[in-house]
């Protein structure tokens, strides 16, 4: 799906949990796509070191510091720290488009599996904790290894974008479309995020069995 030229895109994107594999990968691809990217972490020093390792134009700081100057904020923190972090930043995130890409998953000897979330999904938990933000869900199915691999020029995957605010989902679709090979596909209201997050467990199982970095492609769109 082509980027909608009528929807202005943000200049600055902050990534909470930007020092983890998914956060680093998204930071790299978004910076290459022309966005100003700020890497957030609990440790400002670690965030700055990660940002410098990705590219000279990225900045880093604590999660609270990078939120302050951002137009859009991507949440890429581990599930076990998701609620605590968002509660602490609810005021700073008010009025901003928040993109939740957290997958509540567990792992045992049989492989990955989806965890039960009282609110229904990580994205719905984010919406409950951030009533003054425009919460969306996206980027769940993009392999961190693919995002970080400098030898891969294009990310040939579709990004399922969910949310209750049309402007916010349009913005996130446009952001995804700026990354070569990637499309942002509207996939429904935020209440449908549960199965999107859970599908990540299936993709991890596929990747482990076939030693690949499988993603999602939507046909006939």
DOBA-746307 format. One record per atom (N, C-alpha, C, O): residue in one letter; x, y, z. Coordinates in steps of 0.05 Angstrom, whole numbers, padded with zeros to 5 digits, always signed. Layout:
AXYZ/...
REM end
This chain:
X+00017-00024+00000/X+00000+00000+00000/X+00018+00025+00000/X+00035+00028+00018/X+00014+00042-00019/X+00030+00065-00022/X+00025+00085+00001/X+00003+00086+00012/X+00045+00101+00007/X+00043+00121+00027/X+00022+00142+00018/X+00022+00150-00005/X+00005+00150+00036/X-00016+00170+00030/X-00003+00198+00033/X+00003+00206+00055/X-00001+00211+00010/X+00013+00237+00010/X-00003+00258+00026/X+00008+00279+00033/X-00028+00253+00031/X-00045+00273+00045/X-00041+00271+00075/X-00050+00289+00089/X-00027+00251+00085/X-00022+00248+00113/X+00006+00256+00120/X+00025+00242+00113/X+00010+00280+00133/X+00037+00288+00140/X+00050+00268+00159/X+00038+00259+00178/X+00075+00262+00154/X+00090+00243+00171/X+00107+00257+00191/X+00115+00280+00186/X+00112+00245+00214/X+00128+00258+00234/X+00157+00260+00226/X+00166+00246+00208/X+00171+00278+00239/X+00199+00281+00234/X+00215+00264+00253/X+00235+00251+00246/X+00207+00265+00279/X+00223+00251+00300/X+00207+00228+00311/X+00184+00230+00319/X+00221+00205+00313/X+00209+00181+00324/X+00227+00171+00347/X+00251+00167+00343/X+00215+00167+00370/X+00230+00156+00393/X+00223+00127+00396/X+00200+00119+00391/X+00242+00111+00404/X+00238+00083+00407/X+00244+00075+00436/X+00268+00076+00444/X+00224+00069+00451/X+00228+00060+00479/X+00237+00031+00479/X+00225+00014+00466/X+00258+00025+00493/X+00270-00002+00491/X+00286-00004+00466/X+00288-00026+00454/X+00298+00018+00457/X+00312+00019+00432/X+00339+00005+00432/X+00352+00003+00412/X+00347-00005+00455/X+00373-00020+00456/X+00370-00050+00453/X+00390-00064+00451/X+00345-00059+00452/X+00340-00088+00447/X+00341-00094+00417/X+00341-00075+00401/X+00340-00119+00409/X+00343-00126+00381/X+00321-00113+00363/X+00328-00102+00342/X+00296-00114+00371/X+00275-00102+00355/X+00277-00072+00354/X+00274-00060+00332/X+00283-00060+00376/X+00286-00031+00377/X+00310-00022+00360/X+00308-00002+00345/X+00332-00036+00362/X+00356-00029+00347/X+00350-00031+00317/X+00357-00014+00301/X+00337-00053+00309/X+00331-00057+00281/X+00312-00036+00270/X+00317-00026+00248/X+00291-00030+00285/X+00273-00009+00276/X+00287+00018+00274/X+00282+00034+00256/X+00304+00024+00294/X+00318+00049+00294/X+00336+00051+00269/X+00336+00072+00256/X+00349+00030+00262/X+00366+00030+00238/X+00350+00035+00213/X+00358+00053+00197/X+00329+00020+00209/X+00313+00023+00184/X+00299+00050+00182/X+00297+00062+00161/X+00289+00060+00205/X+00276+00086+00204/X+00295+00109+00199/X+00288+00128+00185/X+00319+00106+00210/X+00339+00127+00204/X+00347+00127+00175/X+00350+00148+00163/X+00350+00103+00164/X+00356+00101+00135/X+00334+00112+00118/X+00339+00122+00096/X+00309+00111+00128/X+00286+00121+00114/X+00283+00151+00116/X+00265+00162+00104/X+00300+00164+00131/X+00300+00193+00132/X+00288+00205+00157/X+00286+00230+00159/X+00280+00189+00177/X+00269+00200+00201/X+00291+00207+00221/X+00313+00195+00220/X+00286+00226+00238/X+00304+00232+00261/X+00296+00212+00283/X+00273+00213+00293/X+00314+00195+00291/X+00308+00174+00309/X+00323+00178+00336/X+00347+00183+00336/X+00308+00175+00358/X+00319+00177+00384/X+00316+00150+00398/X+00294+00139+00400/X+00338+00139+00408/X+00338+00112+00421/X+00335+00116+00451/X+00351+00130+00463/X+00315+00103+00462/X+00310+00105+00491/X+00317+00080+00506/X+00316+00058+00495/X+00324+00083+00531/X+00331+00060+00548/X+00329+00069+00577/X+00327+00093+00583/X+00329+00050+00596/X+00331+00058+00624/X+00358+00071+00630/X+00360+00088+00647/X+00378+00063+00614/X+00405+00074+00618/X+00411+00093+00595/X+00412+00085+00572/X+00415+00119+00602/X+00421+00139+00581/X+00447+00132+00567/X+00449+00136+00543/X+00467+00123+00582/X+00493+00116+00570/X+00490+00094+00549/X+00501+00095+00528/X+00475+00073+00557/X+00471+00051+00539/X+00456+00060+00514/X+00462+00051+00492/X+00437+00077+00517/X+00421+00087+00495/X+00439+00103+00476/X+00437+00100+00452/X+00456+00120+00487/X+00474+00136+00470/X+00494+00119+00455/X+00500+00124+00432/X+00504+00098+00469/X+00523+00080+00456/X+00510+00065+00433/X+00522+00061+00412/X+00485+00056+00438/X+00471+00041+00417/X+00465+00059+00393/X+00468+00051+00370/X+00456+00084+00399/X+00450+00103+00377/X+00475+00109+00361/X+00474+00109+00336/X+00498+00113+00374/X+00523+00118+00360/X+00532+00095+00343/X+00543+00098+00321/X+00526+00070+00352/X+00534+00046+00337/X+00517+00043+00312/X+00526+00032+00292/X+00492+00052+00313/X+00474+00050+00290/X+00481+00070+00269/X+00482+00063+00245/X+00486+00095+00277/X+00492+00116+00258/X+00497+00142+00271/X+00488+00147+00293/X+00512+00160+00258/X+00520+00185+00270/X+00497+00205+00275/X+00500+00223+00291/X+00475+00202+00261/X+00453+00221+00263/X+00432+00214+00285/X+00414+00229+00290/X+00435+00191+00297/X+00416+00183+00318/X+00424+00194+00345/X+00448+00199+00350/X+00404+00198+00362/X+00409+00208+00389/X+00399+00187+00408/X+00384+00169+00401/X+00408+00189+00433/X+00399+00170+00454/X+00396+00183+00481/X+00409+00204+00486/X+00380+00171+00498/X+00376+00181+00525/X+00358+00163+00540/X+00351+00141+00530/X+00350+00171+00563/X+00331+00155+00578/X+00304+00155+00563/X+00299+00172+00546/X+00288+00136+00570/X+00261+00134+00557/X+00246+00160+00560/X+00234+00169+00540/X+00247+00172+00583/X+00232+00197+00588/X+00244+00220+00571/X+00230+00237+00561/X+00271+00220+00568/X+00284+00242+00553/X+00277+00241+00524/X+00272+00262+00512/X+00276+00217+00512/X+00271+00215+00483/X+00242+00220+00476/X+00236+00229+00454/X+00224+00214+00495/X+00196+00219+00490/X+00190+00248+00488/X+00173+00257+00472/X+00204+00264+00503/X+00198+00293+00504/X+00199+00307+00477/X+00183+00324+00471/X+00218+00299+00460/X+00222+00312+00434/X+00210+00297+00411/X+00216+00304+00388/X+00195+00276+00416/X+00185+00259+00394/X+00157+00265+00385/X+00140+00274+00401/X+00152+00261+00360/X+00125+00264+00349/X+00110+00237+00351/X+00086+00237+00357/X+00124+00216+00346/X+00113+00188+00348/X+00132+00172+00365/X+00156+00175+00364/X+00120+00154+00382/X+00136+00138+00400/X+00130+00109+00395/X+00107+00101+00396/X+00151+00093+00390/X+00148+00064+00387/X+00155+00050+00413/X+00177+00056+00424/X+00138+00032+00422/X+00143+00018+00447/X+00154-00010+00440/X+00139-00027+00428/X+00179-00015+00446/X+00192-00041+00439/X+00206-00053+00463/X+00227-00065+00460/X+00194-00049+00486/X+00206-00060+00511/X+00197-00089+00516/X+00178-00098+00504/X+00212-00103+00532/X+00203-00130+00539/X+00176-00130+00553/X+00169-00110+00567/X+00160-00151+00549/X+00133-00151+00559/X+00132-00148+00590/X+00114-00135+00600/X+00151-00159+00604/X+00150-00158+00633/X+00154-00129+00644/X+00149-00124+00667/X+00164-00111+00627/X+00167-00084+00637/X+00148-00064+00623/X+00150-00040+00627/X+00130-00075+00607/X+00112-00059+00591/X+00094-00040+00607/X+00095-00016+00604/X+00078-00051+00625/X+00059-00036+00641/X+00073-00015+00658/X+00064+00008+00660/X+00094-00023+00672/X+00107-00005+00690/X+00118+00020+00676/X+00116+00042+00685/X+00131+00015+00652/X+00142+00037+00637/X+00120+00057+00627/X+00123+00081+00630/X+00099+00046+00616/X+00078+00063+00605/X+00064+00079+00627/X+00057+00102+00623/X+00060+00067+00650/X+00048+00081+00673/X+00066+00105+00680/X+00055+00127+00685/X+00092+00101+00680/X+00110+00123+00688/X+00112+00145+00668/X+00120+00167+00675/X+00104+00140+00643/X+00107+00160+00622/X+00080+00170+00611/X+00079+00183+00590/X+00059+00163+00624/X+00032+00170+00614/X+00029+00200+00609/X+00018+00208+00588/X+00040+00217+00626/X+00038+00246+00622/X+00054+00255+00598/X+00044+00271+00582/X+00078+00245+00596/X+00096+00253+00573/X+00085+00243+00547/X+00090+00256+00526/X+00070+00221+00546/X+00060+00210+00522/X+00033+00221+00513/X+00023+00214+00492/X+00021+00238+00530/X-00005+00249+00523/X-00004+00265+00497/X+00014+00281+00493/X-00024+00260+00480/X-00026+00274+00454/X-00008+00262+00432/X-00010+00272+00410/X+00008+00242+00438/X+00026+00231+00418/X+00015+00206+00406/X-00001+00192+00419/X+00023+00199+00381/X+00017+00173+00369/X+00037+00153+00381/X+00061+00157+00379/X+00026+00133+00394/X+00042+00112+00406/X+00038+00086+00390/X+00016+00077+00386/X+00060+00074+00382/X+00060+00049+00367/X+00070+00027+00384/X+00094+00026+00391/X+00052+00009+00392/X+00060-00014+00409/X+00067-00038+00392/X+00049-00047+00377/X+00091-00048+00394/X+00099-00072+00379/X+00107-00095+00397/X+00121-00113+00389/X+00097-00094+00422/X+00105-00114+00442/X+00088-00139+00438/X+00064-00138+00435/X+00101-00162+00439/X+00088-00188+00437/X+00089-00202+00464/X+00111-00210+00473/X+00067-00206+00478/X+00067-00220+00503/X+00070-00251+00498/X+00050-00264+00493/X+00094-00260+00500/X+00100-00288+00494/X+00114-00302+00517/X+00129-00289+00532/X+00110-00328+00519/X+00125-00345+00537/X+00140-00366+00521/X+00134-00371+00498/X+00159-00378+00533/X+00175-00399+00520/X+00180-00422+00539/X+00186-00418+00563/X+00177-00446+00529/X+00183-00470+00545/X+00196-00490+00526/X+00203-00483+00504/X+00198-00515+00535/X+00211-00535+00519/X+00196-00541+00493/X+00208-00552+00474/X+00170-00534+00492/X+00154-00539+00468/X+00155-00515+00449/X+00144-00517+00427/X+00168-00494+00457/X+00170-00471+00439/X+00155-00447+00449/X+00147-00446+00472/X+00151-00427+00432/X+00138-00402+00440/X+00107-00405+00441/X+00096-00422+00427/X+00095-00389+00459/X+00066-00390+00461/X+00056-00362+00470/X+00071-00348+00484/X+00031-00356+00464/X+00020-00330+00471/X+00011-00330+00500/X+00000-00350+00510/X+00016-00308+00514/X+00008-00305+00542/X-00020-00292+00543/X-00027-00276+00525/X-00035-00298+00564/X-00060-00284+00568/X-00055-00257+00580/X-00039-00254+00599/X-00069-00237+00569/X-00066-00209+00579/X-00094-00200+00588/X-00113-00202+00573/X-00097-00192+00613/X-00124-00184+00623/X-00138-00164+00606/X-00163-00167+00602/X-00124-00145+00594/X-00137-00125+00577/X-00143-00136+00549/X-00157-00123+00533/X-00133-00159+00542/X-00137-00171+00516/X-00111-00173+00500/X-00107-00193+00486/X-00095-00153+00501/X-00070-00152+00486/X-00051-00131+00498/X-00060-00115+00515/X-00026-00131+00490/X-00008-00111+00500/X-00017-00083+00490/X-00015-00064+00505/X-00027-00082+00465/X-00035-00056+00455/X-00060-00045+00470/X-00061-00021+00475/X-00078-00063+00477/X-00101-00054+00493/X-00093-00046+00521/X-00105-00028+00533/X-00073-00060+00532/X-00063-00051+00558/X-00051-00023+00556/X-00055-00006+00573/X-00036-00018+00534/X-00025+00008+00530/X-00046+00029+00528/X-00044+00051+00539/X-00068+00023+00513/X-00090+00042+00510/X-00103+00048+00537/X-00111+00071+00542/X-00105+00028+00554/X-00117+00032+00580/X-00099+00049+00598/X-00109+00065+00614/X-00073+00046+00595/X-00054+00061+00612/X-00049+00089+00601/X-00039+00107+00615/X-00055+00093+00575/X-00049+00119+00562/X-00074+00130+00550/X-00076+00132+00526/X-00094+00138+00566/X-00119+00147+00556/X-00118+00173+00539/X-00136+00179+00524/X-00096+00188+00542/X-00093+00213+00528/X-00075+00211+00504/X-00068+00231+00491/X-00067+00186+00497/X-00050+00181+00474/X-00066+00168+00452/X-00087+00156+00457/X-00055+00169+00427/X-00067+00155+00404/X-00052+00129+00401/X-00031+00128+00387/X-00062+00108+00412/X-00047+00082+00413/X-00054+00066+00388/X-00077+00062+00381/X-00033+00056+00375/X-00036+00037+00353/X-00019+00013+00359/X-00003+00012+00377/X-00023-00008+00342/X-00006-00032+00344/X+00005-00038+00316/X-00009-00037+00296/X+00031-00044+00315/X+00044-00048+00289/X+00072-00060+00294/X+00083-00059+00316/X+00085-00070+00273/X+00112-00080+00272/X+00117-00105+00288/X+00139-00111+00296/X+00095-00120+00293/X+00099-00145+00309/X+00113-00167+00294/X+00127-00183+00307/X+00110-00168+00268/X+00119-00192+00253/X+00144-00187+00236/X+00150-00203+00218/X+00158-00166+00242/X+00183-00160+00227/X+00207-00171+00243/X+00212-00163+00265/X+00221-00189+00231/X+00244-00202+00244/X+00265-00182+00252/X+00274-00165+00235/X+00274-00183+00277/X+00296-00165+00286/X+00321-00171+00270/X+00337-00152+00264/X+00326-00196+00265/X+00350-00204+00250/X+00350-00191+00222/X+00371-00182+00212/X+00327-00191+00209/X+00324-00179+00183/X+00329-00149+00185/X+00343-00137+00168/X+00317-00136+00204/X+00320-00107+00208/X+00349-00099+00212/X+00357-00077+00203/X+00364-00115+00227/X+00391-00107+00234/X+00412-00116+00213/X+00435-00106+00215/X+00405-00133+00194/X+00424-00143+00175/X+00430-00122+00154/X+00413-00115+00138/X+00454-00111+00155/X+00462-00090+00136/X+00464-00100+00107/X+00464-00084+00089/X+00466-00126+00103/X+00468-00137+00076/X+00441-00138+00063/X+00439-00142+00038/X+00419-00134+00078/X+00392-00135+00067/X+00382-00107+00062/X+00379-00091+00080/X+00378-00101+00036/X+00371-00073+00029/X+00341-00068+00032/X+00334-00045+00038/X+00325-00088+00028/X+00296-00084+00029/X+00283-00104+00048/X+00292-00126+00051/X+00263-00095+00062/X+00248-00112+00081/X+00221-00119+00067/X+00202-00104+00069/X+00220-00142+00054/X+00197-00149+00038/X+00175-00162+00056/X+00170-00186+00055/X+00163-00145+00073/X+00142-00154+00091/X+00120-00134+00092/X+00124-00110+00086/X+00096-00143+00100/X+00074-00124+00106/X+00072-00120+00136/X+00077-00139+00152/X+00066-00096+00144/X+00063-00089+00172/X+00033-00085+00177/X+00020-00067+00166/X+00022-00102+00194/X-00007-00099+00202/X-00010-00077+00222/X+00002-00078+00244/X-00026-00057+00215/X-00029-00034+00232/X-00058-00033+00243/X-00077-00035+00228/X-00060-00032+00270/X-00086-00032+00282/X-00090-00007+00300/X-00070+00003+00311/X-00114+00002+00302/X-00119+00025+00319/X-00147+00036+00316/X-00161+00029+00297/X-00155+00052+00335/X-00182+00063+00335/X-00184+00091+00324/X-00206+00102+00320/X-00161+00104+00319/X-00160+00131+00308/X-00149+00130+00279/X-00127+00121+00275/X-00165+00139+00260/X-00158+00136+00232/X-00132+00152+00225/X-00115+00142+00210/X-00130+00176+00236/X-00106+00192+00230/X-00081+00177+00240/X-00061+00176+00226/X-00083+00166+00264/X-00060+00153+00276/X-00052+00128+00260/X-00028+00124+00255/X-00071+00112+00251/X-00064+00089+00235/X-00053+00097+00208/X-00035+00084+00197/X-00063+00119+00196/X-00052+00129+00171/X-00023+00137+00174/X-00006+00132+00157/X-00017+00150+00196/X+00010+00159+00202/X+00029+00134+00204/X+00050+00134+00192/X+00021+00114+00218/X+00037+00090+00222/X+00041+00075+00196/X+00062+00065+00190/X+00019+00073+00180/X+00022+00061+00153/X+00042+00076+00136/X+00058+00064+00122/X+00041+00103+00137/X+00060+00119+00122/X+00088+00115+00131/X+00107+00114+00115/X+00093+00112+00157/X+00119+00107+00168/X+00130+00081+00157/X+00153+00079+00147/X+00114+00060+00158/X+00122+00034+00148/X+00129+00035+00119/X+00148+00022+00110/X+00113+00049+00104/X+00117+00051+00075/X+00142+00065+00067/X+00152+00062+00044/X+00154+00080+00085/X+00179+00094+00079/X+00203+00074+00079/X+00224+00080+00067/X+00200+00051+00091/X+00221+00032+00092/X+00220+00015+00067/X+00200+00002+00061/X+00241+00014+00051/X+00241+00000+00025/X+00231-00029+00028/X+00241-00044+00045/X+00212-00037+00011/X+00201-00064+00011/X+00178-00068+00030/X+00164-00088+00028/X+00173-00050+00048/X+00153-00054+00069/X+00127-00039+00061/X+00128-00018+00048/X+00105-00050+00070/X+00078-00037+00067/X+00065-00037+00094/X+00067-00055+00110/X+00050-00015+00098/X+00033-00014+00122/X+00004-00020+00114/X-00007-00007+00097/X-00008-00041+00126/X-00034-00050+00119/X-00053-00047+00143/X-00048-00058+00164/X-00074-00031+00139/X-00094-00028+00161/X-00107-00056+00166/X-00116-00069+00147/X-00107-00064+00191/X-00116-00091+00198/X-00138-00091+00219/X-00144-00112+00231/X-00151-00068+00224/X-00174-00068+00242/X-00170-00051+00267/X-00149-00038+00271/X-00190-00052+00284/X-00190-00037+00309/X-00171-00050+00329/X-00161-00073+00325/X-00165-00035+00349/X-00145-00044+00369/X-00155-00069+00383/X-00138-00085+00393/X-00181-00074+00385/X-00191-00098+00397/X-00182-00124+00383/X-00183-00146+00394/X-00172-00121+00358/X-00163-00144+00343/X-00133-00149+00346/X-00122-00165+00332/X-00120-00134+00364/X-00091-00137+00367/X-00083-00163+00380/X-00060-00172+00376/X-00101-00176+00394/X-00094-00200+00409/X-00083-00222+00390/X-00062-00233+00395/X-00098-00227+00368/X-00089-00249+00350/X-00065-00241+00334/X-00049-00258+00325/X-00061-00215+00329/X-00038-00205+00315/X-00013-00210+00332/X+00008-00219+00322/X-00014-00203+00357/X+00009-00207+00375/X+00014-00237+00378/X+00037-00245+00378/X-00007-00252+00381/X-00003-00281+00385/X+00009-00295+00361/X+00023-00315+00364/X+00003-00285+00337/X+00013-00298+00313/X+00044-00298+00312/X+00056-00314+00298/X+00056-00280+00327/X+00085-00279+00328/X+00097-00305+00338/X+00118-00313+00329/X+00083-00319+00356/X+00092-00345+00366/X+00094-00365+00343/X+00112-00381+00342/X+00074-00364+00325/X+00074-00382+00302/X+00097-00376+00283/X+00111-00394+00273/X+00103-00350+00279/X+00125-00342+00261/X+00152-00350+00273/X+00170-00359+00259/X+00155-00348+00299/X+00179-00356+00312/X+00183-00386+00308/X+00205-00396+00303/X+00162-00401+00312/X+00163-00430+00308/X+00171-00437+00279/X+00187-00455+00274/X+00159-00423+00260/X+00166-00427+00231/X+00196-00420+00227/X+00210-00436+00214/X+00205-00398+00238/X+00233-00390+00233/X+00252-00410+00245/X+00273-00415+00234/X+00245-00421+00268/X+00263-00441+00281/X+00264-00467+00265/X+00285-00478+00261/X+00241-00475+00255/X+00240-00500+00240/X+00254-00498+00213/X+00270-00516+00205/X+00249-00476+00199/X+00260-00473+00172/X+00284-00455+00170/X+00295-00450+00148/X+00294-00446+00193/X+00319-00430+00194/X+00317-00406+00175/X+00334-00403+00158/X+00296-00390+00178/X+00292-00367+00161/X+00282-00344+00177/X+00283-00345+00202/X+00273-00323+00164/X+00262-00299+00178/X+00235-00292+00166/X+00232-00271+00154/X+00216-00310+00168/X+00190-00307+00156/X+00175-00283+00166/X+00178-00276+00190/X+00159-00271+00148/X+00142-00249+00156/X+00115-00253+00144/X+00107-00275+00138/X+00100-00231+00142/X+00072-00232+00132/X+00070-00217+00106/X+00081-00195+00103/X+00055-00229+00087/X+00047-00214+00063/X+00017-00218+00059/X+00007-00240+00060/X+00004-00196+00054/X-00025-00196+00050/X-00030-00195+00019/X-00020-00177+00006/X-00046-00214+00009/X-00050-00216-00020/X-00074-00198-00028/X-00091-00192-00012/X-00074-00190-00054/X-00096-00176-00066/X-00101-00149-00054/X-00124-00139-00055/X-00081-00136-00043/X-00083-00109-00032/X-00063-00091-00046/X-00061-00067-00040/
REM end
